[in-house]
Every structure is written in C-alpha cells, then in structure tokens.
Amino acid sequence: MKFTKMHGIGNDYIYVNCFEETVNDPEALSIRLSRRHYSVGSDGLVLIMPSDKADFRMRIFNADGSEAKMCGNATRCIGKFVYERGLTDKTEITLETNSGIKHLSLKAEDGIVSEISVDMGRVILDPAEIPVKASGSVFIDRPIEVGGADYSVTCVSVGNPHAVVFVDDTDSIDIETIGPKFENHELFPDRINTEFIRPIDKTTLRMRVWERGSGETYACGTGACASVAAAVLNGLCPHDTDITVKLIGGDLKINYSSEGKITMTGPAEIVYDGIIPD
C-alpha cells in the first residue's frame, strides 16, 4: 500500500489515496502504523476518498484506532495533496468530513500550495451538541473539578468537542497526567480534547493540546479554533480579527467572526512517500 506522510505544523498523519488504494480495516491499520518507535509514527491515519456530496471525502482515525469527526490540520494537508498530486486543478475545494462539508481556499503558485484557508463553519456552543453533560445554553468559564483540582473551563465544538482552560504558564502543565483526566471526565460522554492556553496579548495565544485518542500533539487545528472562540467569548480577544495561535509545531491564524463562523489559515507539508509491504 502506498502512503504519504504529511504534517500541518507538526500534527502528522499517514495519508492514503483511496482513489488508488483500498483500506479494509483502517482502525487496526491506524494503531499499527502510528507507533512512534516501531512503525511509521504519526498522530493517526487519514483516508482521501471519493464523495458524492463534495469534491473529496476525508476519514480520519486517531492513533488508538478511534474515528474522529474532524481535523483542521488534516483538511489543509488534503488540500495540498489533491492539488499537487493532480487529483484536481481547482484552488477552491469542498471536502466532506464526518462533521459536515468544509470549504478550502488554496494559495498556489507554479503547482505548489503554500497556504490553505479552511472555512470551519459555525462554532457550536450548546452543551447538548458539543456534547457536555451540563444544563444551560452555553458552557463558558464554568468551574469543574478534574484530578482533585478546580479549573475554569469553556467548552465549544468546531467539528470536535473541546474544553479550553486559560493558564498562566503552559510549560509547567503536567499534560501527561491531567490530559487523560480531562479526556475521560464524566462530563464528556464522547471524551474531550483539552487546550491549555496562555493569552499573550489581544491577538496572540500560546497553546498546548491533549487530543482524545492521540495524547499531546504538536498542533491541533480545531483546537486552535476552539481556543480563539473561547478567548473571544471570555473577552480576551476581539471578533473579526486574525488571532495568532502559537503551538509547539508552529503558528495558525484564526478568525472568529461576529456571525459565529470561524476560519483557519496555515501551511501543510509533505514529509515523504512510502510503501507498506503486504
């Protein structure tokens, strides 16, 4: 099976072109290939597939084999892949995901894509839709106890569920300990992705992320979007402004409009092509 390893500011996945390849058991394959020291090594597996609703379809599997609804960094990588590998000549692309159809705008020159913007759609604030086991119409700056400590948490969904926590210092967070406790907290029936955010100024955030099914990753596109949405909702950043989110793997630009829509802009990189023998 041919594959391509790609990353969006360090958030790396194994991409398979299902126009040419057949993947019968993606859950097991994702577990086997994602191991860092004994296999290819990645945050998971992404299948690029035909769609009867959009130009292309994406399925994404975490390193533990669970299927995710969305991945912002993977959408950008797919945009780069399908354009540079000749599956399309369009720079405006629609992509079917398990959380709806996303619209991609590619910045390309001489056949090479340097930057991709993704219309991520509307931010979901209703706890029942995120989902969070809580009453009320929103879950903004609410206290919860996790691992014996109290945290103020804002929960939103941008295709995936996120819990955003604002902290004074992201480097001192013991994310390997607290991350799984957030992920499997009883409030979150589908588990949760957790972002620990330090606001630097009105247009800059620093972020670390614990992703459900994958652990700490270098970057999370939907997490960056959720963090900006939470920062705006808590009065830390303005609407309709490009906010730079600084992650371990690099920077993303996120814009949360006053109409509730969110746009993510950033790069995507091809690492290498490979073949997995039978």
C-alpha positions as CSV (number, residue, x, y, z in Angstrom):
1,M,0.0,0.0,0.0
2,K,1.3,3.4,-1.0
3,F,1.1,6.2,1.5
4,T,2.2,9.8,2.1
5,K,3.3,11.2,5.4
6,M,2.3,14.8,5.8
7,H,2.1,17.3,8.7
8,G,0.4,20.6,9.5
9,I,2.7,22.4,11.8
10,G,3.8,19.2,13.4
11,N,0.4,17.4,13.5
12,D,1.5,14.4,11.4
13,Y,-0.7,11.8,9.8
14,I,-0.3,9.0,7.3
15,Y,-2.4,9.8,4.2
16,V,-3.7,7.1,1.8
17,N,-5.1,8.0,-1.6
18,C,-8.2,5.8,-1.7
19,F,-8.7,6.6,-5.4
20,E,-5.8,4.2,-5.9
21,E,-5.7,2.1,-2.7
22,T,-8.2,0.0,-0.7
23,V,-8.1,0.0,3.1
24,N,-10.2,-2.7,4.6
25,D,-9.5,-2.2,8.3
26,P,-8.5,1.4,8.9
27,E,-8.9,1.2,12.7
28,A,-6.4,-1.6,13.1
29,L,-4.1,-0.1,10.5
30,S,-4.0,3.3,12.3
31,I,-3.0,1.6,15.5
32,R,-0.2,-0.4,13.8
33,L,1.3,2.4,11.7
34,S,1.0,5.2,14.3
35,R,3.5,3.7,16.8
36,R,6.4,6.2,17.0
37,H,9.3,3.7,17.7
38,Y,8.1,0.6,16.0
39,S,6.3,1.7,12.9
40,V,5.9,4.8,10.6
41,G,4.9,7.0,13.6
42,S,2.0,9.5,13.4
43,D,-0.9,11.0,15.2
44,G,-3.2,8.8,13.1
45,L,-4.4,7.7,9.6
46,V,-6.3,9.8,7.0
47,L,-8.1,8.4,4.0
48,I,-8.7,10.6,1.0
49,M,-11.8,9.2,-0.7
50,P,-14.4,10.0,-3.4
51,S,-17.5,11.8,-2.4
52,D,-21.0,12.2,-3.8
53,K,-21.5,15.4,-1.8
54,A,-18.2,17.3,-2.3
55,D,-15.0,17.2,-4.3
56,F,-13.4,14.8,-1.9
57,R,-14.2,13.0,1.4
58,M,-11.9,12.6,4.4
59,R,-12.0,9.9,7.1
60,I,-9.6,10.2,10.0
61,F,-8.5,7.7,12.6
62,N,-6.7,8.5,15.8
63,A,-3.6,6.7,17.0
64,D,-5.8,4.5,19.2
65,G,-7.9,3.4,16.2
66,S,-11.0,5.5,17.1
67,E,-12.5,7.5,14.2
68,A,-12.6,11.3,14.6
69,K,-15.2,13.6,13.1
70,M,-12.7,16.3,12.0
71,C,-9.1,17.5,12.0
72,G,-8.3,21.0,10.9
73,N,-4.6,20.3,10.1
74,A,-5.6,17.2,8.0
75,T,-8.0,19.3,5.9
76,R,-5.2,21.6,4.9
77,C,-2.9,18.6,4.1
78,I,-5.6,17.1,1.9
79,G,-5.9,20.4,0.1
80,K,-2.2,20.3,-0.7
81,F,-2.2,16.6,-1.6
82,V,-5.1,16.6,-4.1
83,Y,-3.8,19.8,-5.8
84,E,-0.1,18.9,-6.1
85,R,-0.8,15.2,-7.0
86,G,-3.2,16.2,-9.8
87,L,-6.4,15.0,-8.4
88,T,-7.8,18.5,-9.0
89,D,-6.8,21.7,-10.6
90,K,-9.2,23.8,-8.5
91,T,-8.0,26.1,-5.8
92,E,-11.4,26.3,-4.2
93,I,-12.3,22.8,-2.9
94,T,-15.1,21.2,-0.9
95,L,-14.3,18.4,1.5
96,E,-16.8,16.1,3.1
97,T,-16.0,15.2,6.7
98,N,-17.9,13.5,9.5
99,S,-18.8,16.9,10.8
100,G,-20.1,18.3,7.5
101,I,-18.6,19.8,4.3
102,K,-15.7,22.2,4.7
103,H,-14.6,24.8,2.1
104,L,-10.9,25.1,1.4
105,S,-9.1,28.0,-0.4
106,L,-5.6,27.2,-1.6
107,K,-2.8,29.7,-2.2
108,A,-0.8,28.1,-5.0
109,E,2.0,29.1,-7.4
110,D,3.8,27.0,-10.0
111,G,1.9,24.0,-8.9
112,I,2.9,24.2,-5.2
113,V,0.5,25.0,-2.4
114,S,2.0,27.3,0.2
115,E,-1.0,28.1,2.4
116,I,-4.6,26.9,2.9
117,S,-7.6,28.6,4.5
118,V,-10.4,26.5,5.7
119,D,-14.0,27.7,6.4
120,M,-14.6,25.7,9.6
121,G,-18.3,26.7,9.8
122,R,-20.1,27.8,12.9
123,V,-18.9,27.3,16.4
124,I,-21.2,25.1,18.5
125,L,-21.9,26.4,22.0
126,D,-24.9,24.3,23.1
127,P,-23.6,21.8,25.7
128,A,-26.0,19.1,24.4
129,E,-24.5,19.4,20.9
130,I,-20.8,19.5,22.0
131,P,-21.6,17.2,24.0
132,V,-21.2,18.2,27.7
133,K,-23.4,16.8,30.5
134,A,-24.5,20.2,31.7
135,S,-27.5,22.4,31.8
136,G,-27.8,25.8,30.2
137,S,-27.4,27.2,26.7
138,V,-23.6,27.6,26.9
139,F,-20.6,26.3,28.9
140,I,-18.4,29.4,29.3
141,D,-16.0,30.0,32.2
142,R,-17.6,27.3,34.4
143,P,-15.8,25.6,37.3
144,I,-15.2,21.9,37.2
145,E,-13.0,19.6,39.3
146,V,-10.5,17.4,37.5
147,G,-8.0,15.2,39.2
148,G,-8.7,16.9,42.5
149,A,-8.1,20.4,41.3
150,D,-10.5,23.2,40.2
151,Y,-10.4,24.6,36.7
152,S,-12.5,27.2,34.9
153,V,-13.4,25.7,31.6
154,T,-15.1,26.9,28.4
155,C,-16.5,24.1,26.1
156,V,-17.1,24.5,22.4
157,S,-17.3,22.3,19.3
158,V,-15.6,23.0,16.0
159,G,-16.4,19.7,14.5
160,N,-14.7,18.1,17.5
161,P,-15.5,18.7,21.2
162,H,-13.1,20.9,23.1
163,A,-12.5,22.1,26.7
164,V,-10.4,25.3,26.9
165,V,-8.6,26.2,30.0
166,F,-6.7,29.5,30.4
167,V,-3.5,29.2,32.4
168,D,-0.6,31.5,33.5
169,D,2.1,29.2,32.1
170,T,1.6,26.4,29.5
171,D,5.1,25.0,30.0
172,S,4.5,24.0,33.6
173,I,1.4,22.0,32.9
174,D,1.8,18.2,33.6
175,I,-0.2,17.4,30.5
176,E,0.6,13.7,30.5
177,T,-1.2,13.5,33.9
178,I,-4.0,16.0,33.6
179,G,-4.8,15.4,29.9
180,P,-6.3,11.9,30.3
181,K,-8.3,13.0,33.3
182,F,-9.9,15.8,31.2
183,E,-10.4,13.4,28.3
184,N,-12.2,10.8,30.3
185,H,-14.1,13.2,32.7
186,E,-17.7,12.1,33.4
187,L,-19.0,15.4,32.0
188,F,-17.8,14.5,28.5
189,P,-19.7,11.4,27.1
190,D,-17.7,11.3,23.9
191,R,-14.4,12.2,25.6
192,I,-12.9,15.6,25.0
193,N,-9.9,17.4,23.5
194,T,-8.3,19.8,26.0
195,E,-6.4,23.1,25.3
196,F,-4.3,24.8,27.9
197,I,-4.0,28.5,26.7
198,R,-1.9,31.4,27.9
199,P,-3.1,34.7,26.4
200,I,0.0,36.8,25.4
201,D,-2.0,39.8,24.1
202,K,-5.2,40.6,22.3
203,T,-4.2,38.9,19.1
204,T,-1.8,36.2,20.3
205,L,-2.4,33.0,22.2
206,R,0.1,30.2,23.2
207,M,-1.4,26.7,23.3
208,R,-0.7,23.1,24.3
209,V,-3.2,20.4,23.5
210,W,-4.2,17.0,24.7
211,E,-6.2,15.2,21.9
212,R,-8.6,12.4,22.7
213,G,-7.2,9.2,21.2
214,S,-3.8,10.6,20.5
215,G,-2.4,12.3,23.6
216,E,-0.3,15.5,23.3
217,T,0.2,16.6,19.8
218,Y,2.4,19.4,18.2
219,A,-0.7,21.1,16.8
220,C,-4.5,20.8,16.6
221,G,-6.4,22.9,14.1
222,T,-9.8,22.5,15.6
223,G,-8.3,23.1,19.0
224,A,-6.8,26.4,17.8
225,C,-10.2,27.4,16.5
226,A,-11.8,26.4,19.8
227,S,-9.3,28.3,21.8
228,V,-9.8,31.5,19.8
229,A,-13.6,31.1,20.1
230,A,-13.2,30.7,23.9
231,A,-10.9,33.7,24.2
232,V,-13.4,35.8,22.3
233,L,-16.3,34.6,24.4
234,N,-14.3,35.4,27.6
235,G,-13.4,38.9,26.4
236,L,-9.7,38.2,25.9
237,C,-9.6,38.6,22.1
238,P,-11.8,40.5,19.6
239,H,-14.2,39.2,17.0
240,D,-13.4,39.6,13.2
241,T,-9.6,39.8,13.8
242,D,-6.8,37.4,12.8
243,I,-5.6,35.8,16.0
244,T,-2.2,34.0,16.0
245,V,-2.2,30.8,17.9
246,K,1.3,29.6,18.8
247,L,1.6,25.8,19.1
248,I,4.6,23.5,19.6
249,G,4.8,22.9,15.9
250,G,4.2,26.4,14.6
251,D,1.6,29.1,14.2
252,L,-2.0,29.2,12.9
253,K,-4.1,32.2,12.1
254,I,-7.7,32.0,13.3
255,N,-10.6,34.5,12.7
256,Y,-13.8,34.2,14.7
257,S,-16.5,36.4,13.0
258,S,-19.2,38.2,14.9
259,E,-21.6,36.0,13.0
260,G,-20.2,32.9,14.7
261,K,-18.2,31.5,11.8
262,I,-14.5,30.6,12.2
263,T,-11.7,30.5,9.6
264,M,-8.3,28.8,10.0
265,T,-5.3,29.6,7.8
266,G,-1.9,27.8,7.9
267,P,0.6,25.7,6.0
268,A,0.8,22.0,5.1
269,E,3.9,20.0,4.3
270,I,4.7,16.7,2.6
271,V,7.3,14.7,4.6
272,Y,7.8,11.7,2.3
273,D,6.1,8.9,0.3
274,G,6.4,5.3,1.3
275,I,5.2,1.8,0.6
276,I,3.9,-0.7,3.2
277,P,4.6,-4.3,2.0
278,D,1.9,-6.9,2.1
